[in-house]
Amino acid sequence: MKKADITFENNTILLSGKLDFFNVMSVYQKSLNFIKANEVITIDCTHLEEANSATIALMIEWIKRAKEISAPVKFQGVSADIMAIAKAAGLDSIILDSAMFKA
């Protein structure tokens, strides 16, 4: 399994690979310029092969950054596993309420 990667296509952040505590900051840093430059922030998680609570922390941080610039966030392809982690942490409502959400 390859480590997490982030690419940008058609005004969308595309996440792929294994996102974990070792690479989440690198993914976050790479996303900052994109977030600043877009009026709508779309994040596609369809190609994430593996994720853990670091993914939830990243999603929350993206929501926070988007609110700072009054940009809506749209998550796509978020797996049931990621949402189960968010629910266990009591953060699922924050993710669902703060974003335009498409599973």
Phi and psi restraints in degrees (range 20) as a CNS / XPLOR table:
assign (resid 1 and name C) (resid 2 and name N)
       (resid 2 and name CA) (resid 2 and name C) 1.0 -85.6 20.0 2
assign (resid 2 and name N) (resid 2 and name CA)
       (resid 2 and name C) (resid 3 and name N) 1.0 153.7 20.0 2
assign (resid 2 and name C) (resid 3 and name N)
       (resid 3 and name CA) (resid 3 and name C) 1.0 -67.7 20.0 2
assign (resid 3 and name N) (resid 3 and name CA)
       (resid 3 and name C) (resid 4 and name N) 1.0 164.5 20.0 2
assign (resid 3 and name C) (resid 4 and name N)
       (resid 4 and name CA) (resid 4 and name C) 1.0 -60.9 20.0 2
assign (resid 4 and name N) (resid 4 and name CA)
       (resid 4 and name C) (resid 5 and name N) 1.0 145.8 20.0 2
assign (resid 4 and name C) (resid 5 and name N)
       (resid 5 and name CA) (resid 5 and name C) 1.0 -136.8 20.0 2
assign (resid 5 and name N) (resid 5 and name CA)
       (resid 5 and name C) (resid 6 and name N) 1.0 154.6 20.0 2
assign (resid 5 and name C) (resid 6 and name N)
       (resid 6 and name CA) (resid 6 and name C) 1.0 -131.4 20.0 2
assign (resid 6 and name N) (resid 6 and name CA)
       (resid 6 and name C) (resid 7 and name N) 1.0 129.4 20.0 2
assign (resid 6 and name C) (resid 7 and name N)
       (resid 7 and name CA) (resid 7 and name C) 1.0 -131.4 20.0 2
assign (resid 7 and name N) (resid 7 and name CA)
       (resid 7 and name C) (resid 8 and name N) 1.0 167.1 20.0 2
assign (resid 7 and name C) (resid 8 and name N)
       (resid 8 and name CA) (resid 8 and name C) 1.0 -127.3 20.0 2
assign (resid 8 and name N) (resid 8 and name CA)
       (resid 8 and name C) (resid 9 and name N) 1.0 127.9 20.0 2
assign (resid 8 and name C) (resid 9 and name N)
       (resid 9 and name CA) (resid 9 and name C) 1.0 -149.3 20.0 2
assign (resid 9 and name N) (resid 9 and name CA)
       (resid 9 and name C) (resid 10 and name N) 1.0 129.9 20.0 2
assign (resid 9 and name C) (resid 10 and name N)
       (resid 10 and name CA) (resid 10 and name C) 1.0 49.1 20.0 2
assign (resid 10 and name N) (resid 10 and name CA)
       (resid 10 and name C) (resid 11 and name N) 1.0 49.9 20.0 2
assign (resid 10 and name C) (resid 11 and name N)
       (resid 11 and name CA) (resid 11 and name C) 1.0 60.3 20.0 2
assign (resid 11 and name N) (resid 11 and name CA)
       (resid 11 and name C) (resid 12 and name N) 1.0 30.0 20.0 2
assign (resid 11 and name C) (resid 12 and name N)
       (resid 12 and name CA) (resid 12 and name C) 1.0 -130.3 20.0 2
assign (resid 12 and name N) (resid 12 and name CA)
       (resid 12 and name C) (resid 13 and name N) 1.0 138.3 20.0 2
assign (resid 12 and name C) (resid 13 and name N)
       (resid 13 and name CA) (resid 13 and name C) 1.0 -84.9 20.0 2
assign (resid 13 and name N) (resid 13 and name CA)
       (resid 13 and name C) (resid 14 and name N) 1.0 123.7 20.0 2
assign (resid 13 and name C) (resid 14 and name N)
       (resid 14 and name CA) (resid 14 and name C) 1.0 -107.7 20.0 2
assign (resid 14 and name N) (resid 14 and name CA)
       (resid 14 and name C) (resid 15 and name N) 1.0 120.1 20.0 2
assign (resid 14 and name C) (resid 15 and name N)
       (resid 15 and name CA) (resid 15 and name C) 1.0 -100.7 20.0 2
assign (resid 15 and name N) (resid 15 and name CA)
       (resid 15 and name C) (resid 16 and name N) 1.0 140.8 20.0 2
assign (resid 15 and name C) (resid 16 and name N)
       (resid 16 and name CA) (resid 16 and name C) 1.0 -147.9 20.0 2
assign (resid 16 and name N) (resid 16 and name CA)
       (resid 16 and name C) (resid 17 and name N) 1.0 164.8 20.0 2
assign (resid 16 and name C) (resid 17 and name N)
       (resid 17 and name CA) (resid 17 and name C) 1.0 83.3 20.0 2
assign (resid 17 and name N) (resid 17 and name CA)
       (resid 17 and name C) (resid 18 and name N) 1.0 -152.8 20.0 2
assign (resid 17 and name C) (resid 18 and name N)
       (resid 18 and name CA) (resid 18 and name C) 1.0 -104.9 20.0 2
assign (resid 18 and name N) (resid 18 and name CA)
       (resid 18 and name C) (resid 19 and name N) 1.0 110.2 20.0 2
assign (resid 18 and name C) (resid 19 and name N)
       (resid 19 and name CA) (resid 19 and name C) 1.0 -95.6 20.0 2
assign (resid 19 and name N) (resid 19 and name CA)
       (resid 19 and name C) (resid 20 and name N) 1.0 122.4 20.0 2
assign (resid 19 and name C) (resid 20 and name N)
       (resid 20 and name CA) (resid 20 and name C) 1.0 -147.9 20.0 2
assign (resid 20 and name N) (resid 20 and name CA)
       (resid 20 and name C) (resid 21 and name N) 1.0 -172.4 20.0 2
assign (resid 20 and name C) (resid 21 and name N)
       (resid 21 and name CA) (resid 21 and name C) 1.0 -63.3 20.0 2
assign (resid 21 and name N) (resid 21 and name CA)
       (resid 21 and name C) (resid 22 and name N) 1.0 -24.3 20.0 2
assign (resid 21 and name C) (resid 22 and name N)
       (resid 22 and name CA) (resid 22 and name C) 1.0 -80.2 20.0 2
assign (resid 22 and name N) (resid 22 and name CA)
       (resid 22 and name C) (resid 23 and name N) 1.0 -23.7 20.0 2
assign (resid 22 and name C) (resid 23 and name N)
       (resid 23 and name CA) (resid 23 and name C) 1.0 -125.9 20.0 2
assign (resid 23 and name N) (resid 23 and name CA)
       (resid 23 and name C) (resid 24 and name N) 1.0 0.7 20.0 2
assign (resid 23 and name C) (resid 24 and name N)
       (resid 24 and name CA) (resid 24 and name C) 1.0 -62.6 20.0 2
assign (resid 24 and name N) (resid 24 and name CA)
       (resid 24 and name C) (resid 25 and name N) 1.0 -36.9 20.0 2
assign (resid 24 and name C) (resid 25 and name N)
       (resid 25 and name CA) (resid 25 and name C) 1.0 -67.9 20.0 2
assign (resid 25 and name N) (resid 25 and name CA)
       (resid 25 and name C) (resid 26 and name N) 1.0 -36.3 20.0 2
assign (resid 25 and name C) (resid 26 and name N)
       (resid 26 and name CA) (resid 26 and name C) 1.0 -64.0 20.0 2
assign (resid 26 and name N) (resid 26 and name CA)
       (resid 26 and name C) (resid 27 and name N) 1.0 -44.0 20.0 2
assign (resid 26 and name C) (resid 27 and name N)
       (resid 27 and name CA) (resid 27 and name C) 1.0 -62.2 20.0 2
assign (resid 27 and name N) (resid 27 and name CA)
       (resid 27 and name C) (resid 28 and name N) 1.0 -45.2 20.0 2
assign (resid 27 and name C) (resid 28 and name N)
       (resid 28 and name CA) (resid 28 and name C) 1.0 -59.5 20.0 2
assign (resid 28 and name N) (resid 28 and name CA)
       (resid 28 and name C) (resid 29 and name N) 1.0 -49.0 20.0 2
assign (resid 28 and name C) (resid 29 and name N)
       (resid 29 and name CA) (resid 29 and name C) 1.0 -59.0 20.0 2
assign (resid 29 and name N) (resid 29 and name CA)
       (resid 29 and name C) (resid 30 and name N) 1.0 -41.3 20.0 2
assign (resid 29 and name C) (resid 30 and name N)
       (resid 30 and name CA) (resid 30 and name C) 1.0 -66.6 20.0 2
assign (resid 30 and name N) (resid 30 and name CA)
       (resid 30 and name C) (resid 31 and name N) 1.0 -24.2 20.0 2
assign (resid 30 and name C) (resid 31 and name N)
       (resid 31 and name CA) (resid 31 and name C) 1.0 -85.2 20.0 2
assign (resid 31 and name N) (resid 31 and name CA)
       (resid 31 and name C) (resid 32 and name N) 1.0 -17.8 20.0 2
assign (resid 31 and name C) (resid 32 and name N)
       (resid 32 and name CA) (resid 32 and name C) 1.0 -59.8 20.0 2
assign (resid 32 and name N) (resid 32 and name CA)
       (resid 32 and name C) (resid 33 and name N) 1.0 -45.7 20.0 2
assign (resid 32 and name C) (resid 33 and name N)
       (resid 33 and name CA) (resid 33 and name C) 1.0 -64.2 20.0 2
assign (resid 33 and name N) (resid 33 and name CA)
       (resid 33 and name C) (resid 34 and name N) 1.0 -37.6 20.0 2
assign (resid 33 and name C) (resid 34 and name N)
       (resid 34 and name CA) (resid 34 and name C) 1.0 -61.6 20.0 2
assign (resid 34 and name N) (resid 34 and name CA)
       (resid 34 and name C) (resid 35 and name N) 1.0 -46.4 20.0 2
assign (resid 34 and name C) (resid 35 and name N)
       (resid 35 and name CA) (resid 35 and name C) 1.0 -62.2 20.0 2
assign (resid 35 and name N) (resid 35 and name CA)
       (resid 35 and name C) (resid 36 and name N) 1.0 -41.7 20.0 2
assign (resid 35 and name C) (resid 36 and name N)
       (resid 36 and name CA) (resid 36 and name C) 1.0 -66.4 20.0 2
assign (resid 36 and name N) (resid 36 and name CA)
       (resid 36 and name C) (resid 37 and name N) 1.0 -27.2 20.0 2
assign (resid 36 and name C) (resid 37 and name N)
       (resid 37 and name CA) (resid 37 and name C) 1.0 -96.2 20.0 2
assign (resid 37 and name N) (resid 37 and name CA)
       (resid 37 and name C) (resid 38 and name N) 1.0 -1.5 20.0 2
assign (resid 37 and name C) (resid 38 and name N)
       (resid 38 and name CA) (resid 38 and name C) 1.0 -122.2 20.0 2
assign (resid 38 and name N) (resid 38 and name CA)
       (resid 38 and name C) (resid 39 and name N) 1.0 143.2 20.0 2
assign (resid 38 and name C) (resid 39 and name N)
       (resid 39 and name CA) (resid 39 and name C) 1.0 -81.5 20.0 2
assign (resid 39 and name N) (resid 39 and name CA)
       (resid 39 and name C) (resid 40 and name N) 1.0 -26.8 20.0 2
assign (resid 39 and name C) (resid 40 and name N)
       (resid 40 and name CA) (resid 40 and name C) 1.0 -126.9 20.0 2
assign (resid 40 and name N) (resid 40 and name CA)
       (resid 40 and name C) (resid 41 and name N) 1.0 132.5 20.0 2
assign (resid 40 and name C) (resid 41 and name N)
       (resid 41 and name CA) (resid 41 and name C) 1.0 -107.5 20.0 2
assign (resid 41 and name N) (resid 41 and name CA)
       (resid 41 and name C) (resid 42 and name N) 1.0 111.8 20.0 2
assign (resid 41 and name C) (resid 42 and name N)
       (resid 42 and name CA) (resid 42 and name C) 1.0 -108.4 20.0 2
assign (resid 42 and name N) (resid 42 and name CA)
       (resid 42 and name C) (resid 43 and name N) 1.0 129.2 20.0 2
assign (resid 42 and name C) (resid 43 and name N)
       (resid 43 and name CA) (resid 43 and name C) 1.0 -124.6 20.0 2
assign (resid 43 and name N) (resid 43 and name CA)
       (resid 43 and name C) (resid 44 and name N) 1.0 118.3 20.0 2
assign (resid 43 and name C) (resid 44 and name N)
       (resid 44 and name CA) (resid 44 and name C) 1.0 -103.8 20.0 2
assign (resid 44 and name N) (resid 44 and name CA)
       (resid 44 and name C) (resid 45 and name N) 1.0 115.4 20.0 2
assign (resid 44 and name C) (resid 45 and name N)
       (resid 45 and name CA) (resid 45 and name C) 1.0 -101.2 20.0 2
assign (resid 45 and name N) (resid 45 and name CA)
       (resid 45 and name C) (resid 46 and name N) 1.0 8.9 20.0 2
assign (resid 45 and name C) (resid 46 and name N)
       (resid 46 and name CA) (resid 46 and name C) 1.0 -54.4 20.0 2
assign (resid 46 and name N) (resid 46 and name CA)
       (resid 46 and name C) (resid 47 and name N) 1.0 -36.9 20.0 2
assign (resid 46 and name C) (resid 47 and name N)
       (resid 47 and name CA) (resid 47 and name C) 1.0 -99.2 20.0 2
assign (resid 47 and name N) (resid 47 and name CA)
       (resid 47 and name C) (resid 48 and name N) 1.0 12.7 20.0 2
assign (resid 47 and name C) (resid 48 and name N)
       (resid 48 and name CA) (resid 48 and name C) 1.0 -70.2 20.0 2
assign (resid 48 and name N) (resid 48 and name CA)
       (resid 48 and name C) (resid 49 and name N) 1.0 125.4 20.0 2
assign (resid 48 and name C) (resid 49 and name N)
       (resid 49 and name CA) (resid 49 and name C) 1.0 -87.0 20.0 2
assign (resid 49 and name N) (resid 49 and name CA)
       (resid 49 and name C) (resid 50 and name N) 1.0 -30.4 20.0 2
assign (resid 49 and name C) (resid 50 and name N)
       (resid 50 and name CA) (resid 50 and name C) 1.0 -154.3 20.0 2
assign (resid 50 and name N) (resid 50 and name CA)
       (resid 50 and name C) (resid 51 and name N) 1.0 142.3 20.0 2
assign (resid 50 and name C) (resid 51 and name N)
       (resid 51 and name CA) (resid 51 and name C) 1.0 -149.8 20.0 2
assign (resid 51 and name N) (resid 51 and name CA)
       (resid 51 and name C) (resid 52 and name N) 1.0 160.6 20.0 2
assign (resid 51 and name C) (resid 52 and name N)
       (resid 52 and name CA) (resid 52 and name C) 1.0 -142.3 20.0 2
assign (resid 52 and name N) (resid 52 and name CA)
       (resid 52 and name C) (resid 53 and name N) 1.0 -159.9 20.0 2
assign (resid 52 and name C) (resid 53 and name N)
       (resid 53 and name CA) (resid 53 and name C) 1.0 -63.8 20.0 2
assign (resid 53 and name N) (resid 53 and name CA)
       (resid 53 and name C) (resid 54 and name N) 1.0 -18.8 20.0 2
assign (resid 53 and name C) (resid 54 and name N)
       (resid 54 and name CA) (resid 54 and name C) 1.0 -61.7 20.0 2
assign (resid 54 and name N) (resid 54 and name CA)
       (resid 54 and name C) (resid 55 and name N) 1.0 -32.6 20.0 2
assign (resid 54 and name C) (resid 55 and name N)
       (resid 55 and name CA) (resid 55 and name C) 1.0 -64.8 20.0 2
assign (resid 55 and name N) (resid 55 and name CA)
       (resid 55 and name C) (resid 56 and name N) 1.0 -41.5 20.0 2
assign (resid 55 and name C) (resid 56 and name N)
       (resid 56 and name CA) (resid 56 and name C) 1.0 -63.1 20.0 2
assign (resid 56 and name N) (resid 56 and name CA)
       (resid 56 and name C) (resid 57 and name N) 1.0 -44.7 20.0 2
assign (resid 56 and name C) (resid 57 and name N)
       (resid 57 and name CA) (resid 57 and name C) 1.0 -59.7 20.0 2
assign (resid 57 and name N) (resid 57 and name CA)
       (resid 57 and name C) (resid 58 and name N) 1.0 -40.9 20.0 2
assign (resid 57 and name C) (resid 58 and name N)
       (resid 58 and name CA) (resid 58 and name C) 1.0 -65.1 20.0 2
assign (resid 58 and name N) (resid 58 and name CA)
       (resid 58 and name C) (resid 59 and name N) 1.0 -43.3 20.0 2
assign (resid 58 and name C) (resid 59 and name N)
       (resid 59 and name CA) (resid 59 and name C) 1.0 -60.5 20.0 2
assign (resid 59 and name N) (resid 59 and name CA)
       (resid 59 and name C) (resid 60 and name N) 1.0 -43.5 20.0 2
assign (resid 59 and name C) (resid 60 and name N)
       (resid 60 and name CA) (resid 60 and name C) 1.0 -63.2 20.0 2
assign (resid 60 and name N) (resid 60 and name CA)
       (resid 60 and name C) (resid 61 and name N) 1.0 -41.9 20.0 2
assign (resid 60 and name C) (resid 61 and name N)
       (resid 61 and name CA) (resid 61 and name C) 1.0 -64.5 20.0 2
assign (resid 61 and name N) (resid 61 and name CA)
       (resid 61 and name C) (resid 62 and name N) 1.0 -40.4 20.0 2
assign (resid 61 and name C) (resid 62 and name N)
       (resid 62 and name CA) (resid 62 and name C) 1.0 -62.8 20.0 2
assign (resid 62 and name N) (resid 62 and name CA)
       (resid 62 and name C) (resid 63 and name N) 1.0 -41.1 20.0 2
assign (resid 62 and name C) (resid 63 and name N)
       (resid 63 and name CA) (resid 63 and name C) 1.0 -60.5 20.0 2
assign (resid 63 and name N) (resid 63 and name CA)
       (resid 63 and name C) (resid 64 and name N) 1.0 -44.6 20.0 2
assign (resid 63 and name C) (resid 64 and name N)
       (resid 64 and name CA) (resid 64 and name C) 1.0 -60.3 20.0 2
assign (resid 64 and name N) (resid 64 and name CA)
       (resid 64 and name C) (resid 65 and name N) 1.0 -47.6 20.0 2
assign (resid 64 and name C) (resid 65 and name N)
       (resid 65 and name CA) (resid 65 and name C) 1.0 -63.4 20.0 2
assign (resid 65 and name N) (resid 65 and name CA)
       (resid 65 and name C) (resid 66 and name N) 1.0 -40.8 20.0 2
assign (resid 65 and name C) (resid 66 and name N)
       (resid 66 and name CA) (resid 66 and name C) 1.0 -63.4 20.0 2
assign (resid 66 and name N) (resid 66 and name CA)
       (resid 66 and name C) (resid 67 and name N) 1.0 -40.7 20.0 2
assign (resid 66 and name C) (resid 67 and name N)
       (resid 67 and name CA) (resid 67 and name C) 1.0 -63.5 20.0 2
assign (resid 67 and name N) (resid 67 and name CA)
       (resid 67 and name C) (resid 68 and name N) 1.0 -35.1 20.0 2
assign (resid 67 and name C) (resid 68 and name N)
       (resid 68 and name CA) (resid 68 and name C) 1.0 -60.8 20.0 2
assign (resid 68 and name N) (resid 68 and name CA)
       (resid 68 and name C) (resid 69 and name N) 1.0 -30.3 20.0 2
assign (resid 68 and name C) (resid 69 and name N)
       (resid 69 and name CA) (resid 69 and name C) 1.0 -109.8 20.0 2
assign (resid 69 and name N) (resid 69 and name CA)
       (resid 69 and name C) (resid 70 and name N) 1.0 12.2 20.0 2
assign (resid 69 and name C) (resid 70 and name N)
       (resid 70 and name CA) (resid 70 and name C) 1.0 56.0 20.0 2
assign (resid 70 and name N) (resid 70 and name CA)
       (resid 70 and name C) (resid 71 and name N) 1.0 40.7 20.0 2
assign (resid 70 and name C) (resid 71 and name N)
       (resid 71 and name CA) (resid 71 and name C) 1.0 -108.1 20.0 2
assign (resid 71 and name N) (resid 71 and name CA)
       (resid 71 and name C) (resid 72 and name N) 1.0 134.5 20.0 2
assign (resid 71 and name C) (resid 72 and name N)
       (resid 72 and name CA) (resid 72 and name C) 1.0 -71.8 20.0 2
assign (resid 72 and name N) (resid 72 and name CA)
       (resid 72 and name C) (resid 73 and name N) 1.0 150.5 20.0 2
assign (resid 72 and name C) (resid 73 and name N)
       (resid 73 and name CA) (resid 73 and name C) 1.0 -111.8 20.0 2
assign (resid 73 and name N) (resid 73 and name CA)
       (resid 73 and name C) (resid 74 and name N) 1.0 136.9 20.0 2
assign (resid 73 and name C) (resid 74 and name N)
       (resid 74 and name CA) (resid 74 and name C) 1.0 -127.4 20.0 2
assign (resid 74 and name N) (resid 74 and name CA)
       (resid 74 and name C) (resid 75 and name N) 1.0 116.7 20.0 2
assign (resid 74 and name C) (resid 75 and name N)
       (resid 75 and name CA) (resid 75 and name C) 1.0 -97.4 20.0 2
assign (resid 75 and name N) (resid 75 and name CA)
       (resid 75 and name C) (resid 76 and name N) 1.0 136.1 20.0 2
assign (resid 75 and name C) (resid 76 and name N)
       (resid 76 and name CA) (resid 76 and name C) 1.0 -126.6 20.0 2
assign (resid 76 and name N) (resid 76 and name CA)
       (resid 76 and name C) (resid 77 and name N) 1.0 146.0 20.0 2
assign (resid 76 and name C) (resid 77 and name N)
       (resid 77 and name CA) (resid 77 and name C) 1.0 67.2 20.0 2
assign (resid 77 and name N) (resid 77 and name CA)
       (resid 77 and name C) (resid 78 and name N) 1.0 28.1 20.0 2
assign (resid 77 and name C) (resid 78 and name N)
       (resid 78 and name CA) (resid 78 and name C) 1.0 -75.8 20.0 2
assign (resid 78 and name N) (resid 78 and name CA)
       (resid 78 and name C) (resid 79 and name N) 1.0 125.0 20.0 2
assign (resid 78 and name C) (resid 79 and name N)
       (resid 79 and name CA) (resid 79 and name C) 1.0 -72.8 20.0 2
assign (resid 79 and name N) (resid 79 and name CA)
       (resid 79 and name C) (resid 80 and name N) 1.0 159.4 20.0 2
assign (resid 79 and name C) (resid 80 and name N)
       (resid 80 and name CA) (resid 80 and name C) 1.0 -61.5 20.0 2
assign (resid 80 and name N) (resid 80 and name CA)
       (resid 80 and name C) (resid 81 and name N) 1.0 -33.0 20.0 2
assign (resid 80 and name C) (resid 81 and name N)
       (resid 81 and name CA) (resid 81 and name C) 1.0 -62.7 20.0 2
assign (resid 81 and name N) (resid 81 and name CA)
       (resid 81 and name C) (resid 82 and name N) 1.0 -44.3 20.0 2
assign (resid 81 and name C) (resid 82 and name N)
       (resid 82 and name CA) (resid 82 and name C) 1.0 -64.0 20.0 2
assign (resid 82 and name N) (resid 82 and name CA)
       (resid 82 and name C) (resid 83 and name N) 1.0 -44.2 20.0 2
assign (resid 82 and name C) (resid 83 and name N)
       (resid 83 and name CA) (resid 83 and name C) 1.0 -67.4 20.0 2
assign (resid 83 and name N) (resid 83 and name CA)
       (resid 83 and name C) (resid 84 and name N) 1.0 -30.5 20.0 2
assign (resid 83 and name C) (resid 84 and name N)
       (resid 84 and name CA) (resid 84 and name C) 1.0 -66.2 20.0 2
assign (resid 84 and name N) (resid 84 and name CA)
       (resid 84 and name C) (resid 85 and name N) 1.0 -39.6 20.0 2
assign (resid 84 and name C) (resid 85 and name N)
       (resid 85 and name CA) (resid 85 and name C) 1.0 -64.2 20.0 2
assign (resid 85 and name N) (resid 85 and name CA)
       (resid 85 and name C) (resid 86 and name N) 1.0 -44.7 20.0 2
assign (resid 85 and name C) (resid 86 and name N)
       (resid 86 and name CA) (resid 86 and name C) 1.0 -60.9 20.0 2
assign (resid 86 and name N) (resid 86 and name CA)
       (resid 86 and name C) (resid 87 and name N) 1.0 -41.7 20.0 2
assign (resid 86 and name C) (resid 87 and name N)
       (resid 87 and name CA) (resid 87 and name C) 1.0 -64.9 20.0 2
assign (resid 87 and name N) (resid 87 and name CA)
       (resid 87 and name C) (resid 88 and name N) 1.0 -43.3 20.0 2
assign (resid 87 and name C) (resid 88 and name N)
       (resid 88 and name CA) (resid 88 and name C) 1.0 -62.1 20.0 2
assign (resid 88 and name N) (resid 88 and name CA)
       (resid 88 and name C) (resid 89 and name N) 1.0 -31.4 20.0 2
assign (resid 88 and name C) (resid 89 and name N)
       (resid 89 and name CA) (resid 89 and name C) 1.0 -88.2 20.0 2
assign (resid 89 and name N) (resid 89 and name CA)
       (resid 89 and name C) (resid 90 and name N) 1.0 -2.0 20.0 2
assign (resid 89 and name C) (resid 90 and name N)
       (resid 90 and name CA) (resid 90 and name C) 1.0 74.6 20.0 2
assign (resid 90 and name N) (resid 90 and name CA)
       (resid 90 and name C) (resid 91 and name N) 1.0 22.7 20.0 2
assign (resid 90 and name C) (resid 91 and name N)
       (resid 91 and name CA) (resid 91 and name C) 1.0 -110.8 20.0 2
assign (resid 91 and name N) (resid 91 and name CA)
       (resid 91 and name C) (resid 92 and name N) 1.0 -1.1 20.0 2
assign (resid 91 and name C) (resid 92 and name N)
       (resid 92 and name CA) (resid 92 and name C) 1.0 -61.9 20.0 2
assign (resid 92 and name N) (resid 92 and name CA)
       (resid 92 and name C) (resid 93 and name N) 1.0 -39.1 20.0 2
assign (resid 92 and name C) (resid 93 and name N)
       (resid 93 and name CA) (resid 93 and name C) 1.0 -67.4 20.0 2
assign (resid 93 and name N) (resid 93 and name CA)
       (resid 93 and name C) (resid 94 and name N) 1.0 -34.0 20.0 2
assign (resid 93 and name C) (resid 94 and name N)
       (resid 94 and name CA) (resid 94 and name C) 1.0 -63.6 20.0 2
assign (resid 94 and name N) (resid 94 and name CA)
       (resid 94 and name C) (resid 95 and name N) 1.0 -44.2 20.0 2
assign (resid 94 and name C) (resid 95 and name N)
       (resid 95 and name CA) (resid 95 and name C) 1.0 -67.2 20.0 2
assign (resid 95 and name N) (resid 95 and name CA)
       (resid 95 and name C) (resid 96 and name N) 1.0 -46.1 20.0 2
assign (resid 95 and name C) (resid 96 and name N)
       (resid 96 and name CA) (resid 96 and name C) 1.0 -69.5 20.0 2
assign (resid 96 and name N) (resid 96 and name CA)
       (resid 96 and name C) (resid 97 and name N) 1.0 -40.0 20.0 2
assign (resid 96 and name C) (resid 97 and name N)
       (resid 97 and name CA) (resid 97 and name C) 1.0 -76.2 20.0 2
assign (resid 97 and name N) (resid 97 and name CA)
       (resid 97 and name C) (resid 98 and name N) 1.0 -27.8 20.0 2
assign (resid 97 and name C) (resid 98 and name N)
       (resid 98 and name CA) (resid 98 and name C) 1.0 -89.8 20.0 2
assign (resid 98 and name N) (resid 98 and name CA)
       (resid 98 and name C) (resid 99 and name N) 1.0 -11.7 20.0 2
assign (resid 98 and name C) (resid 99 and name N)
       (resid 99 and name CA) (resid 99 and name C) 1.0 -130.2 20.0 2
assign (resid 99 and name N) (resid 99 and name CA)
       (resid 99 and name C) (resid 100 and name N) 1.0 154.3 20.0 2
assign (resid 99 and name C) (resid 100 and name N)
       (resid 100 and name CA) (resid 100 and name C) 1.0 -79.4 20.0 2
assign (resid 100 and name N) (resid 100 and name CA)
       (resid 100 and name C) (resid 101 and name N) 1.0 116.4 20.0 2
assign (resid 100 and name C) (resid 101 and name N)
       (resid 101 and name CA) (resid 101 and name C) 1.0 -114.3 20.0 2
assign (resid 101 and name N) (resid 101 and name CA)
       (resid 101 and name C) (resid 102 and name N) 1.0 131.7 20.0 2
assign (resid 101 and name C) (resid 102 and name N)
       (resid 102 and name CA) (resid 102 and name C) 1.0 -135.4 20.0 2
assign (resid 102 and name N) (resid 102 and name CA)
       (resid 102 and name C) (resid 103 and name N) 1.0 110.5 20.0 2
